[in-house]
Amino acid sequence: MAFVSSGYNPKEPMKDRITDIGPKHFEEFYPPVIKNNKGKWLYHEILEPGVLVHVSETGDEVYTVRVGGCRLMSIEHIREICEIADKHCNGYLRFTTRNNIEFMVDSKSKVKPLVDDLMSRKQPGGCYKFPVGGTGAGITNIVHTQGWLHCHTPATDASGPVKATMDVLFDDFRTMRLPAHVRVSLACCLNMCGAVHCSDIAILGYHRKPPLLDHEYLDKMCEVPLAIAACPTAAIKPSKVTLPSGVEVKSVAVNQERCMFCGNCYTMCPSMPLADTEGDGIVIMAGGKVSNRLSAPKFSKVVVAFLPNEAPRWPQTTAVIKKIVEAYAKGANKYERVGEWAERIGWERFFEKCEIEFTHHLIDDFRDPAYFTWRQTTQFKF
């Protein structure tokens, strides 16, 4: 009755309702040509790297220009993106799941002025602000996590290795010379906010040492039961420790053989830091994919067990990735993804072709029968 007394009418629940709480409905942000042709699109084509056309059964067309965007953007950069959208696209744009920016126009005559404007804008250092590309059989934008800038458990940076890698692969972002598209991703640690478990090439930050223990302050700064409960492998247990001063304090002990270096304990307890200069570095993985085309989705496999962090350009990491891409471009059949190519020639040959050292640590010995019998994909099994 309180709602009725305040003016709420159950027969007209939307009357006088405040509807600007939270995000607005996404259809309000469609370009008119998209809204008018929803559900009516017949086909699309890639006209050139970074430029697509979608054609509707009504005869309408929408041209999309895709440019590489950065994961972490300044306010000034976003304002410039909006300025471009206002100038060429009536204010409409969209972001892809891989941090690309797509500008949409409804006429082919508007494409070239838009592309010329985008490619003319450069950073003070000379690199492109809005490089056009990332479509078809090439390298699209690298999806990545927060890195040293924002996250408290990373074993590597995100923006640094991604920038260095994209500089090495930039020609393949701007062209479509590869057998199929190649998805590259980065996750800063094993918690993997990135898509490294299912990418053609993946960069994974990896801790190799268990957390440090600041016994003096641990009980003062942390809820010990929470730190213990946060460990997924039950490697932490309560312990009493005698400090050099002779004072006995409540703390924890870590079973190093059980620790998987995930950093969950540090999330709950700042007195258990995990970052370490020598222990932290990068693992390279390859062969994963989400697509159902040709073969079922695949998980990435470790191909380089460890590389050191070499800020600011990560030369060893980028060299390995470049070797993989070049070997794949030279040896794979049309439409084959990296993992499909590796499986066709054999993973042993994959290491030879990519000039990567193979060790017994890289052998996949997982043989659970469920791995083969469970219905893992939408593909039919006869």
Secondary structure, 3 states (H helix, E strand, C coil): CHHHHCCCCCCCCCCCCCCCCCCCCHHHHCCHHHHHCCCCEEEEEEEECCEEEEEECCCCEEEEEEEECCCCCCHHHHHHHHHHHHHHCCCCEEECCCCEEEEEECCHHHHHHHHHHHHHCECCCCCECCCECCCCCCECCCEECCHHHCCCCCCCCCHHHHHHHHHHHHHHHHCCCCCCCECEEEECCCCCCCCHHHCCEEEEEECCCCCCCCHHHHHHHCCHHHHHHCCCCCCEEEEEEECCCCCEEEEEEECCCCCCCCCHHHHHCCCCCCCCCCCCEEEEEECCECCCCCCCCECCEEEEEEEECCCCCCHHHHHHHHHHHHHHHHHCCCCCCHHHHHHHHCHHHHHHHCCCCCCHHHCCCCCCHHHHHCCCCCCCCC
